[in-house]
Amino acid sequence: MVKPVKKILIDTNVILRCLLRDNEEQAQKADEIIKAGAWTLPEVLAEVEHVLRTVYNVERKDIAEQLFKAFKLIQFERPDIMLRTLEIFNSTHLDFVDCIITAYHGVNKVEVFTFDKKLNNQLKREEK
């Protein structure tokens, strides 16, 4: 009998160790877990972006590159939304969470109300 593969939900720290390689022992364990079929949530990717930007002072273009790398390695809940989020993040100056909101609007046609002018402008572009 074939043993089913156990999917493991991973958090921000696992993804950061994998991407940053700043603790090789933990990075190797993260690699093992990810290769075994780990998955994560959009909220976790938002925290990865936040930590890279505020704690590690990584430039936005480099953050986008790292997030695309993570997207290729890790399974995500709502991969359609997350891929669109990364595309928006890579091509705008919106905050990451605003990119997620815009992706939900564009992909799922979710109606969004905001007072944020930059977000409203991006939402309109997403409708085209």
Residue pairs with C-beta under 8 A, 6 or more apart in sequence:
5 36
5 37
6 36
6 37
7 37
7 38
7 39
7 75
8 33
8 36
8 37
8 38
8 39
9 38
9 39
9 40
9 41
10 30
10 33
10 34
10 38
10 39
10 40
10 44
10 74
11 40
11 44
12 44
12 47
12 48
12 51
14 30
14 33
14 34
14 38
15 30
15 40
15 44
15 45
15 48
15 70
15 74
16 22
16 48
16 51
16 52
17 23
17 26
17 27
17 29
17 30
18 27
18 30
18 31
18 34
18 70
18 73
19 48
19 52
19 66
19 69
19 70
20 27
20 56
21 27
34 73
34 74
37 75
38 74
38 75
39 74
39 75
39 76
39 77
40 74
40 75
40 76
40 77
41 76
41 77
42 76
42 77
42 78
42 81
42 82
42 85
42 100
45 67
45 70
45 76
45 82
45 85
45 96
46 96
46 97
46 100
48 66
48 67
48 70
49 63
49 67
49 89
49 96
50 96
52 58
52 62
52 63
52 66
53 60
53 63
58 66
60 93
61 90
63 89
64 86
64 89
64 90
67 86
67 89
68 86
68 90
71 79
71 82
71 83
71 86
76 82
80 107
81 100
81 103
81 104
81 107
81 108
82 103
84 102
84 103
84 106
84 107
85 96
85 99
85 100
85 102
85 103
86 99
88 94
88 99
88 102
88 103
88 122
88 126
89 96
89 99
92 99
92 122
93 118
94 102
94 118
94 119
94 122
98 116
98 118
98 119
98 122
101 112
101 114
101 119
101 123
102 112
102 119
102 122
102 123
102 126
104 110
104 112
105 111
105 112
105 123
105 126
105 127
106 126
106 127
112 119
112 123
114 120
114 123
